[in-house]
């Protein structure tokens, strides 16, 4: 054994299974099976959780994580006796430090336990989930949220595009909550916190330039394909629990679930609405009211739960309950459709995609768009603009520095109208009268121009560094030349010549 750099003497392993061996779980299942069968075969009476005639719940085992349900001191003593017999026969021993006891049932009802049992606790952990008599859902979700927020604080500073951030959220952030979402319904009190966690990861800060409901749409519809965490995790719980309840052969635990929900779902199961929650006597678990509320709010039918995949049901709910129309300036329907096509072109390099998307929505990071800035601090950072408010119009059409860059780049590329383009041409690619050019390529060139003028502007506002017009124009021409050269190697000659017709060749600058 190697412990803290110290190597001990070798020894032989007389029993046990190898860590990581695929045969180990099966061998352990064989070894623990007699113990579980003895308890489940009548050693304890268990508790009734389903309808009359259903077998009682006596023991639940997942590998060596065994939960036993007892209802009297005699059964407690019988459990101790079975454990002693199993230990003597197998050589296994119970790890007392990992054993926990939780009282269930009516408050104040209890009985004496043998010394072999630990002191009862208000909460116990079973397979990573904390259970207790209070609202344990909030406790479990808060624990996972704390873990996720640590990850987000680490990740949000990474230099990633918005698309890469969405992929990171779906691949690594969602799984943090996936397991607990099957067992515990996300409480309403944590909606704000989980939205904040996910969208700080998306934007890299607390500033949301574009409405959240817009980001949920697909990229082809102007969104980012962002996940709605409340819908996603709530549906995980609803589909798993109600889906099993509606199954032809439901598992045993469904009996307990149906006890709580049965009175409210008779009409819903046959295609009708969910009954409103009115309880005169007794207490219901905290998740019952929220489940019924979500089923009504999102108009989820029993047939959808029974047969519709979770992803499709989620898309339907987001489209109906979390949809925001695109708020685009001076953008008729045909221009919007063409603009959506252009900002999703595969030809656009990754580093240009975010700016293309933000500009399409009219939400570039210009000072006029940043509401947290005071009114007297929204001027263009360039001295030649004299403090004029930096709006999208000013940045794209009026800033003297940018206009001069447009003239030099337009002359070098053979696009003389570059400095006279309108807002719709810059943002949506609405080139209705630019004959002789491939419009996709013209839009691609405009993205490169806008990206480098934007980067030059950020040098002024963040680092107080002013780049000459010639340097920015040279960077733009180098990037255009690089894209042109890469496409020449990738496309067929005729397609490449068609794409770059009338654009003067420029040398790539590396």
C-alpha positions as CSV (number, residue, x, y, z in Angstrom):
1,X,0.0,0.0,0.0
2,X,1.2,3.5,-0.9
3,X,0.1,6.0,1.8
4,X,1.4,9.6,1.7
5,X,4.5,8.5,-0.1
6,X,5.3,5.6,2.3
7,X,5.2,2.1,0.8
8,X,4.2,-0.6,3.3
9,X,4.9,-4.3,3.3
10,X,3.1,-6.5,0.8
11,X,0.2,-8.7,1.9
12,X,-2.2,-11.1,0.3
13,X,-5.9,-10.3,-0.1
14,X,-7.9,-13.1,1.3
15,X,-11.4,-11.8,0.3
16,X,-13.0,-9.0,-1.5
17,X,-13.2,-7.7,-5.1
18,X,-10.9,-5.6,-7.2
19,X,-11.6,-1.9,-7.5
20,X,-12.8,-1.1,-11.0
21,X,-13.1,-4.7,-12.2
22,X,-16.4,-5.1,-14.2
23,X,-17.1,-8.4,-12.5
24,X,-16.9,-6.7,-9.0
25,X,-20.5,-5.3,-8.9
26,X,-22.0,-8.7,-9.9
27,X,-19.9,-10.6,-7.4
28,X,-20.9,-8.1,-4.7
29,X,-24.6,-8.5,-5.7
30,X,-24.3,-12.2,-5.1
31,X,-22.6,-11.6,-1.8
32,X,-25.2,-9.2,-0.4
33,X,-28.2,-11.0,-1.8
34,X,-28.8,-13.4,1.1
35,X,-28.8,-10.5,3.6
36,X,-31.3,-8.5,1.6
37,X,-33.5,-11.6,1.0
38,X,-33.6,-12.4,4.7
39,X,-34.8,-8.9,5.6
40,X,-37.3,-8.8,2.7
41,X,-38.6,-12.3,3.4
42,X,-40.4,-11.5,6.6
43,X,-37.8,-10.5,9.1
44,X,-39.5,-7.1,9.2
45,X,-43.1,-6.2,8.4
46,X,-42.1,-2.9,6.7
47,X,-44.5,-0.1,5.9
48,X,-47.4,0.1,3.5
49,X,-46.9,2.7,0.7
50,X,-49.3,1.6,-2.0
51,X,-52.8,0.4,-2.4
52,X,-54.3,-2.5,-0.5
53,X,-52.8,-5.7,-1.6
54,X,-49.4,-4.2,-2.6
55,X,-46.4,-5.6,-0.8
56,X,-45.0,-3.5,2.0
57,X,-41.7,-1.7,1.7
58,X,-39.2,-3.5,3.8
59,X,-35.7,-3.0,2.4
60,X,-34.1,-1.1,-0.5
61,X,-30.5,-1.8,-1.6
62,X,-28.2,-0.3,-4.0
63,X,-24.9,-2.2,-3.8
64,X,-23.8,-1.7,-0.2
65,X,-26.2,1.2,0.5
66,X,-29.0,-0.6,2.3
67,X,-32.1,1.1,3.8
68,X,-34.4,-0.9,6.1
69,X,-37.9,0.2,7.2
70,X,-38.9,-1.0,10.7
71,X,-42.0,-0.3,12.7
72,X,-41.3,-1.6,16.2
73,X,-38.7,-2.6,18.7
74,X,-39.0,-6.3,17.9
75,X,-38.2,-5.6,14.3
76,X,-35.2,-3.5,15.3
77,X,-33.8,-6.4,17.3
78,X,-34.4,-8.8,14.4
79,X,-32.4,-6.5,12.1
80,X,-29.5,-6.6,14.5
81,X,-29.8,-10.4,14.7
82,X,-29.7,-10.7,10.9
83,X,-26.7,-8.4,10.6
84,X,-24.8,-10.5,13.2
85,X,-25.6,-13.7,11.4
86,X,-24.6,-12.3,8.1
87,X,-21.3,-10.9,9.5
88,X,-20.5,-14.3,11.0
89,X,-21.2,-16.1,7.7
90,X,-19.5,-13.6,5.3
91,X,-16.8,-11.9,7.3
92,X,-18.4,-8.5,6.4
93,X,-19.1,-5.9,9.1
94,X,-21.3,-2.9,9.2
95,X,-19.6,0.4,9.2
96,X,-21.3,2.1,12.2
97,X,-19.9,5.5,11.3
98,X,-21.9,5.5,8.1
99,X,-25.2,4.2,9.6
100,X,-28.0,6.7,10.1
101,X,-31.5,6.5,11.6
102,X,-34.5,8.7,10.7
103,X,-37.9,8.7,12.3
104,X,-40.8,8.7,9.9
105,X,-44.6,8.8,10.4
106,X,-46.5,10.8,12.9
107,X,-44.6,13.5,14.9
108,X,-43.6,12.4,18.3
109,X,-44.2,8.7,17.6
110,X,-41.1,6.5,18.5
111,X,-39.9,3.4,20.2
112,X,-36.7,2.3,21.8
113,X,-33.8,1.1,19.6
114,X,-31.0,-1.4,20.4
115,X,-27.6,-0.1,21.2
116,X,-26.4,-1.2,17.8
117,X,-28.4,1.6,16.2
118,X,-27.0,5.1,16.0
119,X,-28.8,8.1,17.5
120,X,-31.7,9.2,15.2
121,X,-31.0,12.3,13.2
122,X,-33.3,14.9,11.7
123,X,-31.9,14.2,8.2
124,X,-30.1,11.2,6.6
125,X,-28.4,10.8,3.3
126,X,-29.4,8.0,1.0
127,X,-27.5,7.6,-2.3
128,X,-26.4,11.2,-2.2
129,X,-29.8,12.7,-1.4
130,X,-30.6,14.2,2.0
131,X,-34.0,13.1,3.3
132,X,-35.9,14.5,6.4
133,X,-39.2,15.4,7.8
134,X,-39.0,19.0,6.7
135,X,-38.7,20.4,3.1
136,X,-35.6,18.5,2.1
137,X,-35.9,19.6,-1.6
138,X,-34.6,23.1,-0.8
139,X,-31.7,21.7,1.2
140,X,-30.6,19.4,-1.6
141,X,-31.0,22.1,-4.3
142,X,-29.1,24.7,-2.2
143,X,-26.2,22.3,-1.8
144,X,-26.0,21.6,-5.6
145,X,-26.4,25.3,-6.3
146,X,-23.4,26.1,-4.1
147,X,-21.3,23.5,-6.0
148,X,-22.5,25.0,-9.3
149,X,-21.7,28.6,-8.3
150,X,-18.2,27.6,-7.5
151,X,-17.8,26.2,-11.0
152,X,-19.4,29.2,-12.6
153,X,-17.0,31.6,-10.8
154,X,-14.1,29.6,-12.2
155,X,-15.6,29.3,-15.7
156,X,-17.2,32.6,-16.4
157,X,-13.8,34.4,-16.9
158,X,-12.8,32.0,-19.7
159,X,-12.5,33.5,-23.2
160,X,-15.4,31.7,-24.8
161,X,-17.9,32.6,-27.4
162,X,-21.6,32.6,-26.5
163,X,-22.1,29.4,-28.5
164,X,-19.2,27.8,-26.6
165,X,-20.7,28.9,-23.3
166,X,-24.1,27.4,-24.1
167,X,-22.3,24.1,-25.0
168,X,-20.4,24.3,-21.7
169,X,-23.6,24.9,-19.8
170,X,-25.3,21.9,-21.4
171,X,-22.3,19.6,-21.1
172,X,-20.9,20.4,-17.6
173,X,-23.3,22.6,-15.7
174,X,-26.6,20.8,-16.2
175,X,-25.2,17.4,-15.0
176,X,-24.4,19.0,-11.6
177,X,-28.2,19.1,-10.9
178,X,-29.3,16.2,-13.0
179,X,-29.4,13.5,-10.3
180,X,-31.2,15.6,-7.7
181,X,-33.8,16.8,-10.2
182,X,-35.2,13.3,-10.5
183,X,-35.9,13.1,-6.8
184,X,-36.5,16.7,-5.6
185,X,-38.6,19.3,-7.5
186,X,-36.8,22.6,-7.9
187,X,-38.4,25.0,-5.3
188,X,-39.9,28.3,-6.5
189,X,-37.8,30.1,-3.9
190,X,-34.7,29.1,-5.8
191,X,-35.8,30.1,-9.3
192,X,-34.0,33.5,-9.2
193,X,-30.8,32.0,-7.9
194,X,-30.6,29.3,-10.5
195,X,-31.4,31.7,-13.3
196,X,-28.6,33.9,-12.0
197,X,-26.2,31.0,-11.9
198,X,-26.9,29.9,-15.5
199,X,-27.0,33.4,-17.1
200,X,-23.8,34.6,-15.4
201,X,-22.2,31.6,-17.0
202,X,-23.7,32.6,-20.4
203,X,-22.7,36.3,-20.3
204,X,-19.6,36.1,-18.1
205,X,-21.1,38.8,-15.8
206,X,-24.5,40.0,-14.4
207,X,-25.2,42.2,-17.4
208,X,-27.8,40.7,-19.7
209,X,-27.9,42.7,-22.9
210,X,-30.5,40.5,-24.6
211,X,-33.7,39.2,-23.0
212,X,-33.5,35.7,-21.6
213,X,-36.6,34.6,-23.4
214,X,-34.8,35.5,-26.7
215,X,-31.8,33.3,-25.9
216,X,-34.0,30.2,-25.5
217,X,-34.9,30.3,-29.2
218,X,-32.8,28.2,-31.7
219,X,-30.0,29.9,-33.5
220,X,-32.0,29.8,-36.8
221,X,-34.8,31.8,-35.0
222,X,-32.3,34.4,-33.6
223,X,-31.6,32.8,-30.2
224,X,-28.7,30.9,-28.8
225,X,-30.4,27.6,-28.1
226,X,-29.9,28.4,-24.4
227,X,-31.5,26.0,-21.8
228,X,-34.2,27.3,-19.5
229,X,-33.1,25.7,-16.2
230,X,-36.5,26.0,-14.5
231,X,-38.3,24.2,-17.3
232,X,-35.5,21.7,-17.8
233,X,-35.2,20.5,-14.2
234,X,-39.0,20.8,-13.4
235,X,-39.7,18.5,-16.4
236,X,-37.1,16.0,-15.3
237,X,-39.1,15.6,-12.1
238,X,-42.5,15.7,-13.7
239,X,-41.6,13.2,-16.5
240,X,-39.9,10.8,-14.2
241,X,-42.5,10.7,-11.4
242,X,-45.8,11.3,-13.3
243,X,-44.5,9.3,-16.2
244,X,-44.0,6.3,-13.9
245,X,-47.3,6.9,-12.4
246,X,-49.0,6.7,-15.8
247,X,-47.1,3.6,-16.9
248,X,-48.9,0.3,-17.5
249,X,-46.7,-1.4,-14.9
250,X,-45.6,1.3,-12.5
251,X,-42.8,0.6,-9.9
252,X,-43.8,0.0,-6.3
253,X,-42.9,3.5,-5.1
254,X,-45.6,5.0,-7.3
255,X,-48.2,3.9,-4.8
256,X,-46.9,6.5,-2.3
257,X,-46.7,9.1,-5.0
258,X,-50.3,8.4,-6.0
259,X,-51.5,8.7,-2.4
260,X,-50.6,12.4,-2.5
261,X,-51.7,13.3,-6.0
262,X,-54.6,10.9,-6.6
263,X,-57.4,13.2,-5.4
264,X,-56.3,16.0,-7.8
265,X,-55.6,14.1,-11.0
266,X,-58.7,12.0,-11.7
267,X,-59.8,14.4,-14.4
268,X,-56.3,15.1,-15.6
269,X,-55.5,11.4,-16.3
270,X,-58.5,11.1,-18.6
271,X,-57.5,14.3,-20.5
272,X,-59.2,17.0,-18.4
273,X,-57.7,19.8,-16.3
274,X,-55.9,19.5,-13.1
275,X,-58.0,20.2,-10.0
276,X,-57.1,23.2,-7.9
277,X,-55.4,22.4,-4.6
278,X,-57.8,22.6,-1.6
279,X,-56.9,20.6,1.5
280,X,-59.0,20.9,4.6
281,X,-57.3,18.4,6.8
282,X,-53.7,17.2,7.1
283,X,-50.4,18.4,5.5
284,X,-49.2,17.7,2.0
285,X,-45.5,17.6,1.0
286,X,-44.2,20.9,-0.3
287,X,-43.7,19.6,-3.8
288,X,-47.4,18.6,-4.3
289,X,-48.8,22.1,-4.7
290,X,-45.9,23.2,-7.0
291,X,-46.4,20.1,-9.2
292,X,-50.1,20.9,-9.7
293,X,-49.3,24.5,-10.3
294,X,-46.8,23.7,-13.0
295,X,-49.1,21.3,-14.7
296,X,-51.8,24.0,-14.9
297,X,-49.5,26.9,-15.7
298,X,-47.8,25.1,-18.6
299,X,-51.0,23.2,-19.7
300,X,-49.2,19.8,-19.5
301,X,-51.5,17.0,-20.4
302,X,-51.3,13.4,-19.2
303,X,-50.8,12.2,-22.8
304,X,-47.8,14.5,-23.2
305,X,-46.3,13.1,-20.1
306,X,-47.0,9.6,-21.1
307,X,-45.8,9.7,-24.7
308,X,-43.9,12.9,-25.6
309,X,-40.1,12.9,-25.1
310,X,-38.9,15.4,-22.5
311,X,-37.0,17.4,-25.0
312,X,-40.0,18.0,-27.2
313,X,-42.2,18.8,-24.3
314,X,-39.7,21.3,-23.0
315,X,-39.5,23.0,-26.4
316,X,-43.3,23.2,-26.5
317,X,-43.4,24.8,-23.0
318,X,-40.6,27.3,-23.7
319,X,-42.2,28.3,-27.0
320,X,-45.5,29.0,-25.4
321,X,-44.6,30.3,-21.9
322,X,-41.1,31.7,-22.4
323,X,-41.2,33.2,-25.9
324,X,-40.3,36.8,-26.6
325,X,-40.5,38.2,-30.2
326,X,-37.4,39.7,-31.7
327,X,-37.3,43.4,-31.1
328,X,-35.4,44.5,-34.2
329,X,-35.2,48.1,-35.4
330,X,-36.5,48.9,-38.9
331,X,-36.5,45.2,-39.9
332,X,-39.5,44.0,-42.0
333,X,-40.1,40.2,-42.2
334,X,-38.1,39.5,-45.4
335,X,-35.1,41.4,-44.1
336,X,-35.3,39.6,-40.7
337,X,-35.4,36.2,-42.4
338,X,-32.4,37.1,-44.6
339,X,-30.5,38.5,-41.6
340,X,-31.1,35.3,-39.6
341,X,-29.7,33.3,-42.4
342,X,-26.6,35.5,-42.7
343,X,-25.7,35.5,-39.0
344,X,-25.8,31.7,-39.1
345,X,-23.6,31.2,-42.1
346,X,-21.0,28.5,-41.6
347,X,-18.5,30.7,-43.4
348,X,-18.4,33.1,-40.4
349,X,-15.3,32.5,-38.2
350,X,-16.0,31.7,-34.6
351,X,-14.6,34.9,-33.2
352,X,-16.9,37.0,-35.3
353,X,-20.2,35.2,-34.4
354,X,-20.9,36.9,-31.1
355,X,-20.6,40.4,-32.5
356,X,-22.8,39.4,-35.5
357,X,-25.5,38.1,-33.1
358,X,-25.3,41.1,-30.7
359,X,-25.4,43.6,-33.6
360,X,-28.4,41.8,-35.2
361,X,-30.3,42.4,-31.9
362,X,-29.1,46.0,-31.7
363,X,-27.2,45.3,-28.5
364,X,-23.5,45.8,-29.2
365,X,-21.5,46.8,-26.1
366,X,-21.7,50.5,-26.8
367,X,-22.2,53.0,-24.0
368,X,-25.7,53.9,-25.1
369,X,-26.8,50.3,-24.6
370,X,-25.4,50.0,-21.1
371,X,-28.2,51.1,-18.7
372,X,-26.0,51.0,-15.6
373,X,-24.0,53.9,-16.9
374,X,-25.2,57.4,-15.9
375,X,-26.5,59.6,-18.7
376,X,-23.4,61.9,-18.6
377,X,-21.1,58.9,-19.1
378,X,-22.4,57.5,-22.4
379,X,-20.3,59.5,-24.8
380,X,-18.0,57.9,-27.5
381,X,-14.6,57.3,-26.0
382,X,-12.8,58.9,-29.0
383,X,-11.8,62.5,-28.6
384,X,-12.7,63.5,-32.1
385,X,-16.4,62.7,-31.4
386,X,-16.5,65.4,-28.6
387,X,-18.5,63.2,-26.1
388,X,-21.4,62.5,-28.5
389,X,-23.6,59.7,-27.2
390,X,-22.3,56.4,-28.4
391,X,-25.3,54.7,-29.9
392,X,-25.3,51.9,-32.5
393,X,-25.9,54.5,-35.2
394,X,-23.0,56.6,-34.0
395,X,-20.6,53.6,-33.9
396,X,-21.6,52.1,-37.3
397,X,-22.4,55.2,-39.4
398,X,-21.1,58.4,-37.8
399,X,-17.8,57.9,-35.9
400,X,-15.2,59.7,-38.0
401,X,-12.5,57.2,-37.2
402,X,-14.6,54.3,-38.4
403,X,-15.7,56.1,-41.5
404,X,-12.1,56.7,-42.5
405,X,-11.4,53.0,-41.9
406,X,-14.3,52.1,-44.2
407,X,-13.0,54.3,-46.9
408,X,-9.5,52.8,-46.9
409,X,-10.7,49.2,-46.6
410,X,-13.4,49.8,-49.3
411,X,-10.9,51.2,-51.7
412,X,-8.5,48.3,-51.2
413,X,-11.1,45.6,-51.6
414,X,-13.0,47.3,-54.5
415,X,-16.1,48.0,-52.4
416,X,-16.4,51.8,-52.8
417,X,-19.8,52.0,-51.1
418,X,-18.6,50.5,-47.8
419,X,-18.5,53.9,-46.0
420,X,-22.0,54.7,-47.3
421,X,-23.8,51.5,-46.1
422,X,-27.0,51.9,-44.1
423,X,-27.7,50.5,-40.6
424,X,-29.8,47.7,-42.2
425,X,-26.9,46.7,-44.4
426,X,-24.4,46.7,-41.6
427,X,-26.6,44.8,-39.2
428,X,-29.0,42.6,-41.2
429,X,-27.1,42.4,-44.5
430,X,-29.9,44.0,-46.4
431,X,-27.9,44.6,-49.6
432,X,-30.7,45.1,-52.0
433,X,-28.9,47.3,-54.5
434,X,-25.3,46.0,-54.4
435,X,-25.3,44.1,-57.6
436,X,-22.1,42.4,-58.9
437,X,-21.1,41.1,-55.4
438,X,-21.9,37.8,-53.6
439,X,-24.1,39.1,-50.8
440,X,-22.9,36.4,-48.3
441,X,-19.3,37.4,-48.9
442,X,-20.2,41.1,-48.7
443,X,-21.8,40.5,-45.3
444,X,-18.8,38.5,-44.2
445,X,-16.5,41.4,-45.1
446,X,-18.7,43.8,-43.2
447,X,-18.5,41.6,-40.1
448,X,-14.6,41.7,-40.3
449,X,-14.7,45.4,-40.7
450,X,-17.1,45.9,-37.7
451,X,-15.1,43.4,-35.5
452,X,-11.8,45.2,-35.9
453,X,-13.2,48.7,-35.6
454,X,-14.9,47.5,-32.5
455,X,-11.7,46.0,-31.1
456,X,-9.9,49.3,-31.9
457,X,-12.7,51.2,-30.0
458,X,-12.2,48.9,-27.0
459,X,-8.5,49.7,-27.0
460,X,-9.5,53.3,-26.5
461,X,-12.2,52.8,-23.8
462,X,-10.3,50.1,-21.8
463,X,-6.6,50.8,-22.3
464,X,-6.6,54.4,-23.5
465,X,-4.6,53.2,-26.5
466,X,-5.4,54.9,-29.9
467,X,-4.5,52.8,-33.0
468,X,-3.9,54.6,-36.3
469,X,-6.4,54.2,-39.0
470,X,-3.8,52.5,-41.2
471,X,-3.1,49.8,-38.6
472,X,-6.8,48.9,-38.2
473,X,-7.3,48.9,-42.0
474,X,-4.3,46.6,-42.4
475,X,-5.6,44.2,-39.7
476,X,-9.0,44.1,-41.6
477,X,-7.4,43.4,-45.0
478,X,-5.2,40.7,-43.4
479,X,-8.2,38.9,-41.9
480,X,-10.2,39.1,-45.1
481,X,-7.2,37.7,-47.0
482,X,-6.8,34.9,-44.5
483,X,-10.5,33.9,-44.8
484,X,-10.3,34.1,-48.6
485,X,-7.2,31.9,-48.6
486,X,-8.8,29.3,-46.3
487,X,-11.9,29.1,-48.4
488,X,-9.8,28.7,-51.6
489,X,-8.3,25.5,-50.1
490,X,-11.7,24.2,-49.0
491,X,-14.1,25.1,-51.8
492,X,-14.1,24.1,-55.5
493,X,-12.6,26.6,-57.7
494,X,-15.8,27.7,-59.5
495,X,-17.6,28.1,-56.1
496,X,-14.8,30.0,-54.7
497,X,-14.6,32.4,-57.6
498,X,-18.3,32.9,-57.5
499,X,-18.2,33.7,-53.7
500,X,-15.4,36.3,-54.1
501,X,-16.3,37.9,-57.4
502,X,-15.5,41.6,-57.7
503,X,-13.6,41.5,-54.3
504,X,-10.0,42.6,-55.0
505,X,-7.4,40.1,-53.7
506,X,-5.4,41.1,-50.6
507,X,-2.4,39.4,-48.9
508,X,-3.1,37.6,-45.7
509,X,-1.3,39.1,-42.7
510,X,-0.3,36.5,-40.1
